[in-house]
């Protein structure tokens, strides 16, 4: 059994052990949730101001699936807008949604909805979310957003689903989740959601 299938099975199994009120994937994301979660999971990036959180929430809520987009932001970047993951001299995944950019000779992206943007432009969360949402719409499903095969797509979609559940305030039992990074994210998100409710 491939690792992707095992991850998908573990996440789906976890979803059967989640408790608490479920929220629809298309519900809006509040600026307070953005601030709480970004502050909880950020790594080597300053906490966002309330005004920044409001702009990011507005960008997320302007998409067709705000909660899915929020889950992708958490998964792809730990909500860091300036992150860049290079995959060669001219290919990088950039920003909060990990938007793929294939650079041309003019140092602008040449691919899909990212075409014409610079890396610096894609490092602005609001712009990155608009481009990422366009990619998501083009791909047609969360599983296809960042995958090359059906099994990887299924595992990716399951991972985003569990992150959306956590962002929605469902209680997840981290012990049932395989993967240290995902368990840590779920614990951090749960603490952030609790702080938001109590604050």
C-alpha positions in Angstrom: 0.0 0.0 0.0 1.4 3.4 -0.9 2.2 6.1 1.6 -0.5 8.4 0.1 -3.2 5.7 0.5 -2.1 5.1 4.1 -2.3 8.8 4.9 -5.7 9.1 3.3 -7.0 6.1 5.2 -5.6 7.5 8.5 -7.3 10.9 8.0 -10.6 9.4 6.9 -10.4 7.1 10.0 -9.8 10.2 12.1 -12.8 11.9 10.7 -15.0 9.1 12.0 -13.6 10.0 15.5 -14.1 13.7 15.4 -16.7 15.2 17.6 -18.4 18.6 17.8 -20.5 20.8 15.5 -19.6 20.6 11.9 -19.6 23.7 9.7 -20.1 23.7 6.0 -17.0 24.0 3.8 -18.4 27.2 2.2 -18.9 29.2 5.5 -17.0 32.4 5.9 -13.8 32.8 7.8 -13.6 35.5 10.4 -10.6 37.9 10.7 -10.4 36.8 14.4 -9.9 33.2 13.3 -7.3 34.2 10.7 -5.4 36.1 13.4 -5.7 33.3 16.0 -4.6 30.5 13.7 -1.8 32.5 12.0 -0.4 33.5 15.4 -0.6 29.9 16.6 1.1 28.2 13.6 3.4 30.9 12.2 7.1 30.0 12.0 9.7 32.8 11.7 7.1 35.3 10.6 5.6 38.1 12.5 2.1 38.0 13.8 -0.4 39.8 11.5 -2.2 42.9 12.6 -6.0 42.9 12.9 -6.1 45.0 9.7 -4.0 42.4 7.8 -6.2 39.5 9.2 -9.2 41.4 7.9 -7.7 41.7 4.4 -6.8 38.1 4.4 -10.2 37.0 5.6 -11.8 39.2 2.9 -9.7 37.5 0.2 -10.5 34.0 1.5 -14.2 34.8 1.8 -14.3 36.1 -1.8 -13.5 32.6 -3.0 -16.0 29.9 -3.9 -15.0 27.7 -0.9 -13.6 29.8 1.9 -13.0 27.0 4.4 -11.3 24.8 1.8 -9.0 27.8 0.9 -8.3 28.4 4.6 -7.3 24.7 5.0 -5.1 24.9 1.9 -3.4 28.0 3.4 -2.7 26.2 6.6 -1.4 23.1 4.8 0.7 24.8 2.2 2.5 27.4 4.2 1.5 27.4 7.8 -0.1 30.7 6.9 3.2 32.3 5.9 2.8 34.7 3.0 6.5 35.1 2.1 7.5 31.4 1.9 9.1 30.1 -1.2 9.9 26.4 -1.9 12.2 26.0 -4.9 11.9 23.0 -7.1 14.7 23.9 -9.5 16.2 27.2 -10.8 13.0 28.4 -12.4 10.2 26.6 -10.6 8.8 27.6 -7.1 5.8 27.1 -5.0 5.1 30.6 -3.6 3.2 32.1 -0.7 0.3 31.3 1.5 -1.4 28.8 -0.9 1.9 27.5 -2.4 1.1 28.8 -5.9 3.3 27.1 -8.5 5.3 29.6 -10.5 7.4 28.7 -13.6 9.6 31.6 -14.2 10.3 33.0 -17.7 13.2 35.0 -18.8 11.5 38.2 -17.7 11.2 36.8 -14.1 7.5 36.5 -14.3 5.4 33.4 -14.0 4.5 31.8 -17.3 1.9 29.2 -16.2 -1.8 29.1 -15.6 -3.5 31.7 -13.4 -0.1 32.8 -12.1 1.0 33.9 -15.5 2.3 37.5 -15.5 2.9 37.7 -11.8 6.3 38.1 -10.1 7.3 36.1 -7.1 7.2 39.2 -5.0 3.6 39.9 -6.1 2.6 36.3 -5.2 4.2 36.7 -1.7 1.3 39.1 -0.8 -1.3 36.9 0.8 -4.3 38.6 -0.8 -2.9 38.3 -4.3 -1.8 34.7 -3.7 -5.2 33.7 -2.5 -6.9 35.1 -5.6 -4.5 33.2 -7.8 -4.7 30.1 -5.7 -8.5 30.2 -5.8 -8.3 30.5 -9.6 -6.1 27.5 -9.8 -8.5 25.6 -7.5 -11.4 26.5 -9.8 -9.4 25.4 -12.8 -8.4 22.0 -11.2 -12.0 21.4 -10.2 -11.4 19.8 -6.8 -9.4 20.2 -3.6 -7.7 16.8 -4.3 -6.4 18.0 -7.7 -5.1 21.3 -6.3 -1.7 19.9 -5.4 -1.4 16.4 -6.8 -0.3 14.4 -9.7 -2.1 11.1 -9.2 -5.5 10.0 -7.9 -4.1 8.4 -4.8 -2.1 11.5 -3.9 -5.1 13.6 -4.7 -7.3 11.5 -2.3 -4.7 11.9 0.5 -4.4 15.6 -0.1 -8.2 16.1 -0.1 -8.5 14.0 3.1 -5.8 16.1 4.8 -7.5 19.4 3.8 -10.8 18.0 5.1 -9.4 17.3 8.5 -7.8 20.8 8.7 -11.2 22.3 7.7 -12.9 20.3 10.4 -10.4 21.7 13.0 -10.8 25.2 11.7 -14.5 24.8 11.9 -14.2 24.0 15.6 -14.6 20.2 15.5 -12.7 18.3 18.2 -10.1 16.1 16.5 -8.4 13.3 18.4 -4.8 14.0 17.4 -3.6 10.5 18.6 -5.5 8.9 15.8 -3.7 11.0 13.2 -0.6 9.7 11.4 2.0 12.3 10.8 3.7 14.5 13.4 3.3 17.7 11.5 -0.4 17.2 10.9 -1.0 16.3 14.6 0.9 19.4 15.7 -1.1 21.6 13.3 -4.4 20.2 14.6 -3.3 20.8 18.2 -2.3 24.4 17.4 -5.5 25.1 15.5 -7.6 23.6 18.3 -5.9 25.8 20.9 -6.3 28.9 18.6 -10.0 28.2 18.1 -10.5 27.7 21.9 -8.7 31.1 22.5 -10.9 32.7 19.9 -14.1 31.4 21.6 -13.0 32.4 25.1 -11.5 35.7 24.1 
